[in-house]
Amino acid sequence: MHPALPSLPPLRQRWRAILLLCLSMLAWPVLAQTQAPPQTPQRFEDSMAQRMLACTACHGPQGRAAPDGYYPRLAGKPAGYLYNQLLHFRDVRRVYPLMTHLLDPLSDSYLMEIAEHFAAMQAPYPAPAPVNATAEQLTRGEQLVQRGDASRQLPACIACHGAALTGVLPATPGLLGLPRDYLNAQLGAWRAGLRKAHAPDCMADIARRMEPTDIAAVSAWLASQRVPADAHAVDASTTPLPQQCGSAKAPTGGRP
């Protein structure tokens, strides 16, 4: 049985408090420029690490992912990928109002600073959590990840995300070390049109060709794999991608 959910008004009050705290941290450089100098010095560490406490409140210490399975790891992902996602949340190509409200006041250049901050972190990955899946599911998941399914026009995940699934520069993320719930949620969001990326949106196209059973199989297999010791994203290959993908290109913003 699930524990009783908190009543709606206190829940709204909690999210409002979190939002106000995060906004105050992220927007500190802007506020510092517009407010008059204080009469007495204030003890405040004006650093990216201090400001990014607003992010690690949900994404875990050092951006290493929260234990609930829905807030993904930020540490060590390609800066181009993180920057693209910050742009998508801010400009509502990814739908999550809390993130949109946090990022809306921020410029492209500051979003890149955030992306580079987390990309530079090299925190270790935990061992994979136990996955509740059948042998048939894991076999199907491995097939789709490693070889794809030509009958469904589904390319192998490794064709874009790298042979070791640790990501490809400049902007393709790794797929290992992510909770199964998060993988399911993102593939489902692409399939339903709730998550979008720069055109041509290859992931939306691929996710729509996947049956729900395919998504469950892929997420189960990926979540059960151990992350290799060298989890860095690799340089882009000269081999063409199986299809055009706007999110694999060097990211560009539009707000000064």
C-alpha positions as a Markdown table, in Angstrom:
| # | Residue | x | y | z |
|---|---|---|---|---|
| 1 | Met | 0.0 | 0.0 | 0.0 |
| 2 | His | 1.2 | 3.5 | -0.8 |
| 3 | Pro | 1.3 | 5.9 | 2.1 |
| 4 | Ala | -1.3 | 8.6 | 2.1 |
| 5 | Leu | -0.5 | 11.6 | 0.0 |
| 6 | Pro | -0.2 | 15.0 | 1.7 |
| 7 | Ser | -3.2 | 17.2 | 1.3 |
| 8 | Leu | -3.0 | 19.5 | -1.8 |
| 9 | Pro | -2.6 | 22.9 | -0.1 |
| 10 | Pro | 0.5 | 21.9 | 2.0 |
| 11 | Leu | 1.9 | 20.2 | -1.1 |
| 12 | Arg | 1.5 | 23.4 | -3.1 |
| 13 | Gln | 3.1 | 25.4 | -0.3 |
| 14 | Arg | 6.1 | 23.1 | -0.3 |
| 15 | Trp | 6.7 | 23.4 | -4.0 |
| 16 | Arg | 6.2 | 27.2 | -3.8 |
| 17 | Ala | 8.9 | 27.3 | -1.1 |
| 18 | Ile | 11.3 | 25.1 | -3.1 |
| 19 | Leu | 10.7 | 27.2 | -6.2 |
| 20 | Leu | 11.4 | 30.5 | -4.3 |
| 21 | Leu | 14.6 | 29.1 | -2.8 |
| 22 | Cys | 15.9 | 27.8 | -6.1 |
| 23 | Leu | 15.1 | 31.0 | -7.9 |
| 24 | Ser | 16.9 | 33.1 | -5.3 |
| 25 | Met | 20.0 | 30.9 | -5.7 |
| 26 | Leu | 20.1 | 30.7 | -9.5 |
| 27 | Ala | 19.3 | 34.4 | -10.0 |
| 28 | Trp | 21.9 | 35.7 | -7.5 |
| 29 | Pro | 24.2 | 37.2 | -10.1 |
| 30 | Val | 21.3 | 39.2 | -11.6 |
| 31 | Leu | 20.1 | 40.3 | -8.2 |
| 32 | Ala | 23.6 | 41.3 | -7.1 |
| 33 | Gln | 23.9 | 43.6 | -10.1 |
| 34 | Thr | 20.5 | 45.4 | -9.5 |
| 35 | Gln | 20.5 | 45.8 | -5.7 |
| 36 | Ala | 22.3 | 48.5 | -3.9 |
| 37 | Pro | 25.5 | 47.4 | -2.0 |
| 38 | Pro | 24.7 | 46.3 | 1.5 |
| 39 | Gln | 25.8 | 48.5 | 4.4 |
| 40 | Thr | 27.7 | 45.6 | 6.0 |
| 41 | Pro | 29.4 | 42.7 | 4.2 |
| 42 | Gln | 27.3 | 39.6 | 3.9 |
| 43 | Arg | 28.8 | 36.2 | 4.1 |
| 44 | Phe | 27.9 | 34.6 | 0.8 |
| 45 | Glu | 30.0 | 32.3 | -1.4 |
| 46 | Asp | 29.4 | 33.7 | -4.8 |
| 47 | Ser | 30.4 | 30.6 | -6.7 |
| 48 | Met | 28.8 | 28.2 | -9.2 |
| 49 | Ala | 29.0 | 25.4 | -6.6 |
| 50 | Gln | 27.0 | 27.6 | -4.1 |
| 51 | Arg | 24.4 | 28.6 | -6.8 |
| 52 | Met | 24.0 | 25.0 | -8.0 |
| 53 | Leu | 22.7 | 23.9 | -4.6 |
| 54 | Ala | 19.4 | 24.9 | -6.1 |
| 55 | Cys | 19.9 | 22.0 | -8.6 |
| 56 | Thr | 21.4 | 19.4 | -6.3 |
| 57 | Ala | 18.4 | 19.8 | -3.9 |
| 58 | Cys | 16.5 | 17.6 | -6.5 |
| 59 | His | 19.3 | 16.0 | -8.6 |
| 60 | Gly | 21.4 | 14.8 | -5.6 |
| 61 | Pro | 24.8 | 15.9 | -4.1 |
| 62 | Gln | 27.2 | 16.8 | -6.9 |
| 63 | Gly | 24.4 | 16.2 | -9.4 |
| 64 | Arg | 24.8 | 12.4 | -9.0 |
| 65 | Ala | 21.0 | 11.7 | -9.3 |
| 66 | Ala | 18.3 | 11.5 | -6.6 |
| 67 | Pro | 17.3 | 8.2 | -5.2 |
| 68 | Asp | 13.6 | 8.5 | -6.2 |
| 69 | Gly | 14.4 | 7.5 | -9.9 |
| 70 | Tyr | 12.9 | 10.6 | -11.5 |
| 71 | Tyr | 15.6 | 13.2 | -11.2 |
| 72 | Pro | 18.5 | 12.1 | -13.4 |
| 73 | Arg | 22.3 | 12.4 | -13.0 |
| 74 | Leu | 23.8 | 15.6 | -14.2 |
| 75 | Ala | 27.5 | 15.0 | -13.3 |
| 76 | Gly | 29.8 | 14.1 | -16.2 |
| 77 | Lys | 27.2 | 14.4 | -19.0 |
| 78 | Pro | 28.4 | 16.3 | -22.2 |
| 79 | Ala | 28.1 | 20.0 | -21.7 |
| 80 | Gly | 26.4 | 20.3 | -25.0 |
| 81 | Tyr | 23.7 | 17.9 | -24.0 |
| 82 | Leu | 23.1 | 19.6 | -20.6 |
| 83 | Tyr | 23.0 | 23.0 | -22.3 |
| 84 | Asn | 20.4 | 21.7 | -24.9 |
| 85 | Gln | 18.2 | 20.4 | -22.1 |
| 86 | Leu | 18.4 | 23.6 | -20.1 |
| 87 | Leu | 17.3 | 25.5 | -23.3 |
| 88 | His | 14.5 | 22.9 | -23.9 |
| 89 | Phe | 13.1 | 23.3 | -20.4 |
| 90 | Arg | 13.4 | 27.1 | -20.5 |
| 91 | Asp | 11.8 | 27.4 | -23.9 |
| 92 | Val | 9.2 | 24.7 | -23.1 |
| 93 | Arg | 10.2 | 22.0 | -25.5 |
| 94 | Arg | 10.5 | 19.8 | -22.4 |
| 95 | Val | 7.4 | 20.2 | -20.2 |
| 96 | Tyr | 8.1 | 20.5 | -16.5 |
| 97 | Pro | 6.8 | 23.8 | -15.1 |
| 98 | Leu | 9.2 | 23.9 | -12.1 |
| 99 | Met | 12.3 | 23.7 | -14.4 |
| 100 | Thr | 10.8 | 26.3 | -16.7 |
| 101 | His | 10.1 | 28.8 | -13.9 |
| 102 | Leu | 13.7 | 28.3 | -12.6 |
| 103 | Leu | 15.4 | 28.8 | -15.9 |
| 104 | Asp | 13.1 | 31.5 | -17.5 |
| 105 | Pro | 15.1 | 34.5 | -16.2 |
| 106 | Leu | 18.5 | 33.1 | -17.2 |
| 107 | Ser | 20.5 | 33.9 | -20.4 |
| 108 | Asp | 22.0 | 31.4 | -22.8 |
| 109 | Ser | 25.5 | 32.2 | -21.6 |
| 110 | Tyr | 24.6 | 31.5 | -17.9 |
| 111 | Leu | 22.9 | 28.2 | -18.9 |
| 112 | Met | 26.1 | 27.2 | -20.6 |
| 113 | Glu | 28.0 | 28.0 | -17.4 |
| 114 | Ile | 25.6 | 25.7 | -15.5 |
| 115 | Ala | 26.1 | 22.9 | -18.1 |
| 116 | Glu | 29.9 | 23.2 | -18.1 |
| 117 | His | 29.9 | 23.1 | -14.3 |
| 118 | Phe | 28.1 | 19.8 | -14.1 |
| 119 | Ala | 29.9 | 18.3 | -17.1 |
| 120 | Ala | 33.2 | 18.8 | -15.4 |
| 121 | Met | 32.2 | 16.7 | -12.4 |
| 122 | Gln | 33.6 | 13.2 | -12.4 |
| 123 | Ala | 31.7 | 11.6 | -9.4 |
| 124 | Pro | 31.6 | 7.8 | -9.4 |
| 125 | Tyr | 28.5 | 5.9 | -10.4 |
| 126 | Pro | 26.7 | 3.6 | -8.0 |
| 127 | Ala | 26.2 | -0.1 | -8.8 |
| 128 | Pro | 23.0 | -0.7 | -10.8 |
| 129 | Ala | 19.8 | -1.3 | -8.8 |
| 130 | Pro | 18.0 | -4.6 | -9.1 |
| 131 | Val | 15.7 | -4.7 | -12.0 |
| 132 | Asn | 12.4 | -6.6 | -12.1 |
| 133 | Ala | 12.4 | -8.1 | -15.6 |
| 134 | Thr | 12.0 | -11.4 | -17.3 |
| 135 | Ala | 14.8 | -13.1 | -19.3 |
| 136 | Glu | 12.8 | -12.5 | -22.4 |
| 137 | Gln | 12.5 | -8.8 | -21.7 |
| 138 | Leu | 16.3 | -8.5 | -21.1 |
| 139 | Thr | 17.0 | -10.4 | -24.3 |
| 140 | Arg | 14.7 | -8.1 | -26.3 |
| 141 | Gly | 16.2 | -5.0 | -24.6 |
| 142 | Glu | 19.8 | -6.1 | -25.4 |
| 143 | Gln | 18.8 | -6.7 | -29.1 |
| 144 | Leu | 17.3 | -3.3 | -29.5 |
| 145 | Val | 20.2 | -1.5 | -27.7 |
| 146 | Gln | 23.0 | -3.4 | -29.5 |
| 147 | Arg | 21.5 | -4.3 | -32.9 |
| 148 | Gly | 18.2 | -2.5 | -33.3 |
| 149 | Asp | 15.2 | -4.0 | -35.2 |
| 150 | Ala | 15.2 | -3.5 | -39.0 |
| 151 | Ser | 11.7 | -4.8 | -39.3 |
| 152 | Arg | 10.5 | -1.8 | -37.2 |
| 153 | Gln | 13.1 | 0.6 | -38.6 |
| 154 | Leu | 14.6 | 0.9 | -35.1 |
| 155 | Pro | 18.3 | 1.7 | -35.1 |
| 156 | Ala | 20.5 | 0.3 | -32.4 |
| 157 | Cys | 21.0 | 2.7 | -29.4 |
| 158 | Ile | 24.8 | 2.2 | -29.8 |
| 159 | Ala | 24.7 | 3.7 | -33.3 |
| 160 | Cys | 24.1 | 7.2 | -31.8 |
| 161 | His | 25.0 | 6.9 | -28.1 |
| 162 | Gly | 28.4 | 5.2 | -28.6 |
| 163 | Ala | 29.5 | 1.6 | -28.5 |
| 164 | Ala | 30.0 | 1.8 | -24.7 |
| 165 | Leu | 26.7 | 3.8 | -24.3 |
| 166 | Thr | 28.6 | 6.5 | -22.5 |
| 167 | Gly | 27.6 | 9.3 | -24.9 |
| 168 | Val | 29.1 | 11.0 | -27.9 |
| 169 | Leu | 30.4 | 14.6 | -28.1 |
| 170 | Pro | 29.2 | 17.3 | -28.5 |
| 171 | Ala | 25.7 | 16.7 | -27.3 |
| 172 | Thr | 24.6 | 13.0 | -27.2 |
| 173 | Pro | 24.2 | 11.6 | -23.6 |
| 174 | Gly | 25.2 | 8.3 | -22.2 |
| 175 | Leu | 22.4 | 5.8 | -21.4 |
| 176 | Leu | 24.0 | 3.9 | -18.6 |
| 177 | Gly | 23.6 | 4.8 | -14.9 |
| 178 | Leu | 20.1 | 6.0 | -15.3 |
| 179 | Pro | 17.2 | 4.7 | -13.3 |
| 180 | Arg | 14.7 | 2.6 | -15.1 |
| 181 | Asp | 11.8 | 4.8 | -14.1 |
| 182 | Tyr | 13.5 | 7.8 | -15.7 |
| 183 | Leu | 14.2 | 6.0 | -18.9 |
| 184 | Asn | 10.6 | 4.8 | -19.1 |
| 185 | Ala | 9.4 | 8.3 | -18.5 |
| 186 | Gln | 11.5 | 10.0 | -21.1 |
| 187 | Leu | 10.9 | 7.4 | -23.9 |
| 188 | Gly | 7.2 | 7.6 | -23.0 |
| 189 | Ala | 7.3 | 11.4 | -23.1 |
| 190 | Trp | 8.9 | 11.4 | -26.6 |
| 191 | Arg | 6.4 | 8.8 | -27.8 |
| 192 | Ala | 3.4 | 10.9 | -26.5 |
| 193 | Gly | 4.9 | 14.2 | -27.9 |
| 194 | Leu | 5.5 | 15.7 | -24.4 |
| 195 | Arg | 9.2 | 15.9 | -24.9 |
| 196 | Lys | 10.7 | 17.6 | -27.9 |
| 197 | Ala | 14.2 | 18.5 | -29.2 |
| 198 | His | 15.7 | 20.5 | -32.1 |
| 199 | Ala | 14.4 | 19.4 | -35.5 |
| 200 | Pro | 14.8 | 16.8 | -36.9 |
| 201 | Asp | 13.7 | 15.2 | -33.6 |
| 202 | Cys | 15.1 | 11.8 | -34.1 |
| 203 | Met | 14.3 | 10.5 | -30.6 |
| 204 | Ala | 10.6 | 11.4 | -31.0 |
| 205 | Asp | 10.6 | 9.5 | -34.3 |
| 206 | Ile | 12.3 | 6.5 | -32.9 |
| 207 | Ala | 10.1 | 6.4 | -29.7 |
| 208 | Arg | 6.9 | 6.5 | -31.8 |
| 209 | Arg | 8.0 | 3.3 | -33.6 |
| 210 | Met | 8.6 | 1.5 | -30.3 |
| 211 | Glu | 5.8 | -0.5 | -28.7 |
| 212 | Pro | 5.4 | -0.1 | -24.9 |
| 213 | Thr | 6.9 | -3.5 | -24.5 |
| 214 | Asp | 10.0 | -2.4 | -26.4 |
| 215 | Ile | 10.4 | 0.6 | -24.1 |
| 216 | Ala | 10.0 | -1.6 | -21.0 |
| 217 | Ala | 12.6 | -4.0 | -22.4 |
| 218 | Val | 15.2 | -1.3 | -23.4 |
| 219 | Ser | 14.9 | 0.5 | -20.0 |
| 220 | Ala | 15.2 | -2.8 | -18.1 |
| 221 | Trp | 18.4 | -3.8 | -19.9 |
| 222 | Leu | 20.0 | -0.4 | -19.8 |
| 223 | Ala | 19.2 | 0.0 | -16.1 |
| 224 | Ser | 20.7 | -3.3 | -15.2 |
| 225 | Gln | 24.1 | -2.6 | -16.8 |
| 226 | Arg | 27.2 | -1.5 | -14.8 |
| 227 | Val | 28.8 | 1.8 | -15.9 |
| 228 | Pro | 32.3 | 1.3 | -17.2 |
| 229 | Ala | 35.2 | 2.8 | -15.3 |
| 230 | Asp | 35.8 | 5.3 | -18.1 |
| 231 | Ala | 32.4 | 6.8 | -18.5 |
| 232 | His | 33.4 | 9.8 | -20.6 |
| 233 | Ala | 31.6 | 10.7 | -23.8 |
| 234 | Val | 33.6 | 9.8 | -26.9 |
| 235 | Asp | 34.5 | 11.9 | -29.9 |
| 236 | Ala | 32.0 | 11.8 | -32.8 |
| 237 | Ser | 32.6 | 9.0 | -35.3 |
| 238 | Thr | 33.0 | 9.6 | -39.0 |
| 239 | Thr | 30.3 | 7.0 | -39.6 |
| 240 | Pro | 27.0 | 8.7 | -40.5 |
| 241 | Leu | 24.2 | 8.4 | -38.0 |
| 242 | Pro | 21.3 | 6.1 | -38.9 |
| 243 | Gln | 19.1 | 9.2 | -39.3 |
| 244 | Gln | 19.3 | 12.9 | -39.1 |
| 245 | Cys | 19.2 | 14.1 | -35.5 |
| 246 | Gly | 19.1 | 17.8 | -34.6 |
| 247 | Ser | 20.0 | 17.2 | -31.0 |
| 248 | Ala | 23.4 | 15.6 | -31.9 |
| 249 | Lys | 24.7 | 18.9 | -33.3 |
| 250 | Ala | 26.6 | 21.5 | -31.5 |
| 251 | Pro | 24.0 | 23.4 | -29.4 |
| 252 | Thr | 22.9 | 26.9 | -30.2 |
| 253 | Gly | 20.8 | 29.3 | -28.1 |
| 254 | Gly | 18.9 | 32.4 | -28.9 |
| 255 | Arg | 18.8 | 34.6 | -25.8 |
| 256 | Pro | 21.6 | 37.1 | -24.9 |
